[in-house]
Structure formats: structure tokens, C-alpha cells
Amino acid sequence: MNARSLRFRAVDFLYLCMMILPLVAAMALKVCFSVSGDGVQIAGAQIYFTVPMPLMDMPLTEAQTNSWMVILSVWGLCLYMTHGLKVRADTKRQHLAEWCVTMCKKLVNENMGGFFAGYTPFIGAIMAISLFSSLLSLLGLFAPTSDLNVVAGWAILVFALITAAKCRCGPLLYMKSFCEPIPVMLPMNIISELATPISMAFRHYGNVMSGAVISVLVSSALTSLSRMLLGWLPGVLGDIPFLRVGIPAVLSIYFDVFSGCLQAFIFAMLTMLYVSGGFPMEEYQRRKADGKHSAKKAVRETV
């Protein structure tokens, strides 16, 4: 093995560590700060630390730390998938990376159009972070998508992109749209505008959180039912929740895997539809055509 191949493998190992170590650190924090208790416990993100601030204390929660761990893991995954790229793909890793990029480009082109091709990295990133955040529950960790604060932050960012797209032809045209079709609709149009990030946040958060709650309730009910029906078994056999074997796993496949993938796709689809739908394409093209016409006229007059 030559020095170049050894260096390549060493960098690969470093990227794999960037993928795995953040998840290991999240599990270690979970173990160190978890509090054991009896019965069903359905609570929000656990607070690890509280930082004193002038106005109000800032808590460092499990949702925040897990979000950063997911970002670091996705970053490591991207570096690993794009390490050693060649003009002609000769590895499964590069084939998979090219397929992911191609599918993201196709998704953006079909739903937004070629004009919005620059949104492809953002759409791919929001889908990946949302998906991996929901899949954290498979490791026994708190899914950041189960915290309204995290998902609301994503919705506010998307709302900023939507507003920027609507203001591409000037803020005056954007403000004028609130009075359409008649000025009396101004309050309703403002409410409709503010409802966009709220609906996106609550839709994503509600579906993920409800799945987690249902899974916990079903698991607890099966444990109690197992003790009721099979508690007569001798020794430790009576304490084993046999009825919990299999059914929670099936629920996890739906609520954690399928629902997580679905909600990530829906959030990305809403982002694309809201941004492309809010962009005043006709007015933009008209102004662009008028600008070209004015430029040609100025050139002719100069000549």
C-alpha cells in the first residue's frame, strides 16, 4: 500500500469518525443526564445546562445538542461521499452521491423550474437534516423534529426565503400585493402571510411528536398487559414483557422511518412551492424585457 492510498484511507476514516462520534456524544449525554423513573414519561427535550443571561436564562436542551450533532454527522457524510471524486465514477460511493444530486436537481426542476436551480443545495440540505433528525429516535435519542422550537426555526428561515422571492421586483410591489384583489382584504392577507411559517412548523412538529407519543403509549400498554396475562410465569419470566416483542418495532418502522421520510419530503415540497409560487415571474420577465429594450435603444442612440 503506497503513501497516497494510506493517506486516502486515513482521510476516509476521519470522515467516518465525523459521522459517528457526534451520535456517540449525543448518546453519552443522554445517559449522563437521564433520570430514571417509573411509569409512562412523556416530556419535551431535557435541559442539560442553563446559561444566565441579562433578560432571561438561556437553556441548552437535548433538542439543540442533537440538532448540532445531526448537522455534524451530515457534514461528515457529505465529506465522505464526495471524497476522491473523479470525472468518471468508478466507485459505489460516487455513484450514490451523483444519484442523490441528480434526484435533488430533478425534484427542484420539476417543482420550481430551471430558474430556481440555485435552491437545489438548500432543498437537499433541509431534507437531509429533517430526515436524520427524525431517525435519531431509532438510536433512543430525542428527535429534534419533536421540538417545536427547532422546526419553527426552519420555518422562519423558509419564510425569509419566501419573502425575499416576493420582493425580487421591489418591496413596493410586495406591499401592494397585500391589498389585492381589494384593499379590504389587507388584514386577511397579512394573517395568511403569517400563517405560512406557523402551519409549516406545526405540521412537521405535530406529525413527528404524535408518532412518538403513540409509540410510548402503546409500548406501556403492552407492558402492563403482558404483566397482567403472563405475570404468573415463574421467576424472571413473569417480568419479561413478551407482548412488547415485535409490535413496537412495527410501529417504529412507520412512525420513525416512513413518517420521518414523508415529513422531510413534505417540508421540502412546501418550501419549493411557496418560494416558486410567491415569485412574481411575469412582472420579473416584463421588467427584464423592458430593461433589455431600453439598453438596445440607448446603444442605437449612441451610435
PLY file of the C-alpha trace (Angstrom):
ply
format ascii 1.0
element vertex 303
property float x
property float y
property float z
element edge 302
property int vertex1
property int vertex2
end_header
0.00 0.00 0.00
1.58 3.29 -1.15
1.60 6.51 0.84
-1.16 8.09 -1.27
-3.54 5.17 -0.70
-2.75 5.17 3.01
-3.43 8.91 3.22
-6.72 8.44 1.34
-7.87 5.75 3.77
-6.83 7.91 6.72
-8.97 10.79 5.47
-11.86 8.38 4.92
-11.51 7.19 8.50
-11.52 10.78 9.71
-14.77 11.49 7.84
-16.35 8.32 9.23
-15.42 9.50 12.71
-17.11 12.83 11.96
-20.25 10.85 11.12
-20.26 8.52 14.12
-18.67 10.43 17.01
-21.37 13.16 17.21
-24.03 10.45 17.59
-21.95 8.69 20.23
-21.55 12.00 22.08
-25.33 12.56 21.94
-25.94 9.09 23.41
-23.35 9.74 26.12
-25.09 12.98 27.10
-28.39 11.15 27.15
-27.01 8.53 29.55
-25.28 11.04 31.82
-28.26 13.37 32.24
-31.15 10.92 32.05
-33.27 10.49 35.16
-34.82 7.09 35.76
-38.48 6.92 36.65
-41.39 4.54 36.81
-44.41 4.52 34.54
-45.05 6.40 31.34
-42.95 9.52 30.87
-43.84 11.84 28.01
-41.90 15.07 28.20
-40.12 17.51 25.96
-36.42 17.90 25.42
-34.33 17.51 28.55
-32.47 20.61 29.75
-28.73 19.94 30.09
-27.47 23.37 31.18
-28.87 26.84 31.79
-26.76 29.84 30.81
-27.54 33.02 32.82
-28.47 35.94 30.56
-29.45 39.57 31.34
-33.10 39.33 30.26
-33.82 35.63 30.73
-31.80 32.46 31.17
-30.92 30.50 28.02
-31.38 26.73 28.40
-29.22 24.27 26.48
-31.62 21.45 25.70
-31.39 17.97 24.27
-33.05 19.17 21.08
-30.38 21.82 20.47
-27.44 19.50 21.08
-28.95 16.72 18.98
-29.56 19.20 16.15
-25.90 20.16 16.10
-24.90 16.50 16.27
-27.07 15.78 13.23
-25.52 18.71 11.34
-22.01 17.46 12.11
-22.94 13.91 11.11
-24.50 15.04 7.83
-21.43 17.20 7.16
-19.17 14.19 7.73
-21.39 12.07 5.47
-21.17 14.67 2.68
-17.38 14.87 3.00
-17.11 11.09 2.94
-19.39 10.74 -0.11
-17.53 13.42 -2.08
-14.02 12.37 -1.12
-11.94 11.27 -4.09
-14.39 12.26 -6.81
-13.32 11.58 -10.40
-14.56 12.70 -13.79
-15.83 9.19 -14.48
-17.36 7.49 -11.46
-15.64 4.22 -10.58
-16.87 3.66 -7.00
-20.27 2.91 -5.48
-19.80 5.91 -3.23
-19.53 8.33 -6.13
-22.41 6.66 -7.99
-24.62 7.12 -4.92
-23.52 10.75 -4.48
-24.22 11.54 -8.14
-27.63 9.85 -7.90
-28.57 11.95 -4.84
-27.52 15.18 -6.58
-29.36 14.20 -9.76
-32.57 13.43 -7.87
-32.40 16.74 -5.97
-31.89 18.66 -9.20
-34.78 16.80 -10.82
-37.04 17.47 -7.84
-36.28 21.21 -7.86
-36.61 21.46 -11.65
-39.98 19.70 -11.70
-41.49 21.70 -8.84
-39.82 25.10 -9.17
-38.44 25.31 -12.72
-34.97 25.86 -14.08
-34.94 29.47 -12.89
-34.69 28.26 -9.28
-31.89 25.72 -9.83
-29.79 27.58 -7.25
-32.11 26.32 -4.50
-31.02 22.72 -5.04
-28.35 22.67 -2.27
-30.75 24.20 0.24
-33.56 21.77 -0.57
-31.17 18.83 -0.33
-29.79 20.08 2.99
-33.20 20.68 4.60
-34.39 17.24 3.52
-31.27 15.51 4.88
-31.29 17.34 8.22
-35.01 16.77 8.71
-34.77 13.08 7.83
-31.76 12.31 10.01
-33.20 14.34 12.88
-36.36 12.20 12.83
-34.33 8.98 12.57
-32.46 9.78 15.79
-35.30 8.14 17.69
-34.10 4.79 16.34
-30.99 5.26 18.50
-33.05 6.06 21.57
-32.33 9.78 21.29
-34.71 12.71 21.35
-35.60 13.67 17.78
-35.07 17.43 17.23
-38.12 17.43 14.96
-40.17 16.63 18.09
-39.31 20.09 19.45
-41.40 22.95 18.09
-38.54 25.44 18.63
-36.27 23.60 16.19
-38.86 23.17 13.45
-40.08 26.74 13.93
-36.52 27.94 13.29
-36.54 26.10 9.97
-39.95 27.56 9.11
-38.74 31.11 9.87
-35.73 30.57 7.59
-38.01 29.34 4.81
-40.34 32.29 5.41
-37.37 34.64 4.91
-36.63 32.95 1.57
-40.28 33.25 0.54
-40.34 36.95 1.42
-37.07 37.53 -0.44
-38.52 35.84 -3.52
-41.65 38.01 -3.36
-39.50 41.16 -3.07
-37.39 40.41 -6.15
-39.34 43.04 -8.10
-39.19 45.56 -5.30
-40.70 45.85 -1.82
-43.40 48.22 -3.07
-44.87 45.55 -5.32
-44.77 43.11 -2.41
-46.59 45.55 -0.12
-49.12 46.24 -2.85
-49.97 42.53 -3.06
-51.49 42.70 0.43
-54.26 44.94 -0.94
-55.25 42.56 -3.73
-57.82 41.95 -5.02
-59.37 44.78 -2.97
-57.91 46.89 -0.11
-60.46 45.44 2.33
-58.54 42.13 2.16
-55.46 43.69 3.81
-56.00 42.10 7.29
-56.80 38.69 5.80
-53.75 38.79 3.53
-51.48 39.67 6.47
-52.90 36.78 8.51
-52.46 34.45 5.53
-48.83 35.55 5.16
-48.02 34.98 8.83
-49.83 31.64 8.81
-47.34 30.17 6.33
-44.42 29.56 8.75
-46.80 28.66 11.58
-48.54 25.97 9.54
-45.24 24.56 8.27
-43.80 24.34 11.77
-46.85 22.82 13.45
-47.43 20.32 10.62
-43.91 18.92 10.84
-43.71 19.03 14.63
-47.20 17.64 15.19
-46.76 14.59 12.98
-43.40 13.60 14.45
-44.37 14.29 18.07
-47.69 12.46 17.78
-45.90 9.39 16.44
-43.52 9.39 19.39
-46.37 9.75 21.88
-48.38 6.93 20.29
-45.35 4.63 20.32
-44.71 5.28 24.03
-48.36 4.75 24.97
-48.65 1.50 23.00
-45.38 0.19 24.45
-46.50 0.99 28.00
-49.92 -0.58 27.43
-48.33 -3.77 26.09
-46.03 -3.92 29.12
-48.97 -3.68 31.52
-50.96 -6.22 29.52
-48.02 -8.63 29.49
-47.68 -8.41 33.27
-51.42 -8.95 33.67
-51.65 -12.00 31.43
-48.22 -13.57 31.86
-47.23 -12.40 35.33
-47.98 -15.87 36.71
-44.91 -17.33 34.98
-42.23 -18.44 37.45
-39.07 -16.44 38.18
-37.91 -13.70 35.90
-40.16 -14.93 33.09
-43.09 -13.11 34.67
-41.21 -9.80 34.49
-40.36 -10.09 30.79
-42.81 -8.05 28.63
-43.31 -10.68 25.94
-46.16 -8.76 24.30
-43.80 -5.87 23.55
-41.78 -8.06 21.20
-42.48 -7.14 17.58
-45.39 -4.70 17.77
-43.39 -1.59 18.86
-40.84 -2.41 16.15
-43.56 -2.34 13.50
-44.84 0.97 14.85
-41.28 2.32 14.81
-40.94 1.43 11.13
-43.98 3.56 10.37
-43.65 6.46 12.81
-39.85 6.79 12.81
-38.80 5.71 9.32
-41.76 6.15 6.96
-43.25 9.19 8.70
-39.80 10.80 9.08
-39.09 10.41 5.36
-42.58 11.64 4.48
-42.40 14.74 6.67
-38.96 15.67 5.34
-40.28 15.38 1.78
-43.43 17.39 2.58
-41.44 20.18 4.26
-39.14 20.40 1.22
-42.12 20.35 -1.17
-43.86 23.17 0.70
-40.65 25.18 0.64
-40.33 24.79 -3.12
-44.00 25.54 -3.80
-44.13 28.61 -1.56
-40.90 30.10 -2.92
-41.68 29.50 -6.59
-45.36 30.43 -6.17
-44.54 33.69 -4.41
-42.02 34.83 -7.02
-43.60 37.39 -9.41
-42.31 35.72 -12.56
-44.44 37.65 -15.06
-43.50 41.03 -13.60
-39.85 39.99 -13.39
-39.76 38.93 -17.04
-41.60 42.08 -18.13
-39.12 44.33 -16.33
-36.23 42.31 -17.68
-37.56 42.68 -21.23
-38.10 46.42 -20.73
-34.54 46.75 -19.45
-33.12 44.98 -22.49
-35.26 47.13 -24.79
-34.06 50.31 -23.06
-30.44 49.17 -23.30
-30.74 48.45 -27.04
-32.41 51.82 -27.59
-29.63 53.59 -25.71
-27.00 51.81 -27.83
-28.73 52.83 -31.07
-28.97 56.43 -29.93
-25.31 56.43 -29.01
-24.30 55.06 -32.42
0 1
1 2
2 3
3 4
4 5
5 6
6 7
7 8
8 9
9 10
10 11
11 12
12 13
13 14
14 15
15 16
16 17
17 18
18 19
19 20
20 21
21 22
22 23
23 24
24 25
25 26
26 27
27 28
28 29
29 30
30 31
31 32
32 33
33 34
34 35
35 36
36 37
37 38
38 39
39 40
40 41
41 42
42 43
43 44
44 45
45 46
46 47
47 48
48 49
49 50
50 51
51 52
52 53
53 54
54 55
55 56
56 57
57 58
58 59
59 60
60 61
61 62
62 63
63 64
64 65
65 66
66 67
67 68
68 69
69 70
70 71
71 72
72 73
73 74
74 75
75 76
76 77
77 78
78 79
79 80
80 81
81 82
82 83
83 84
84 85
85 86
86 87
87 88
88 89
89 90
90 91
91 92
92 93
93 94
94 95
95 96
96 97
97 98
98 99
99 100
100 101
101 102
102 103
103 104
104 105
105 106
106 107
107 108
108 109
109 110
110 111
111 112
112 113
113 114
114 115
115 116
116 117
117 118
118 119
119 120
120 121
121 122
122 123
123 124
124 125
125 126
126 127
127 128
128 129
129 130
130 131
131 132
132 133
133 134
134 135
135 136
136 137
137 138
138 139
139 140
140 141
141 142
142 143
143 144
144 145
145 146
146 147
147 148
148 149
149 150
150 151
151 152
152 153
153 154
154 155
155 156
156 157
157 158
158 159
159 160
160 161
161 162
162 163
163 164
164 165
165 166
166 167
167 168
168 169
169 170
170 171
171 172
172 173
173 174
174 175
175 176
176 177
177 178
178 179
179 180
180 181
181 182
182 183
183 184
184 185
185 186
186 187
187 188
188 189
189 190
190 191
191 192
192 193
193 194
194 195
195 196
196 197
197 198
198 199
199 200
200 201
201 202
202 203
203 204
204 205
205 206
206 207
207 208
208 209
209 210
210 211
211 212
212 213
213 214
214 215
215 216
216 217
217 218
218 219
219 220
220 221
221 222
222 223
223 224
224 225
225 226
226 227
227 228
228 229
229 230
230 231
231 232
232 233
233 234
234 235
235 236
236 237
237 238
238 239
239 240
240 241
241 242
242 243
243 244
244 245
245 246
246 247
247 248
248 249
249 250
250 251
251 252
252 253
253 254
254 255
255 256
256 257
257 258
258 259
259 260
260 261
261 262
262 263
263 264
264 265
265 266
266 267
267 268
268 269
269 270
270 271
271 272
272 273
273 274
274 275
275 276
276 277
277 278
278 279
279 280
280 281
281 282
282 283
283 284
284 285
285 286
286 287
287 288
288 289
289 290
290 291
291 292
292 293
293 294
294 295
295 296
296 297
297 298
298 299
299 300
300 301
301 302
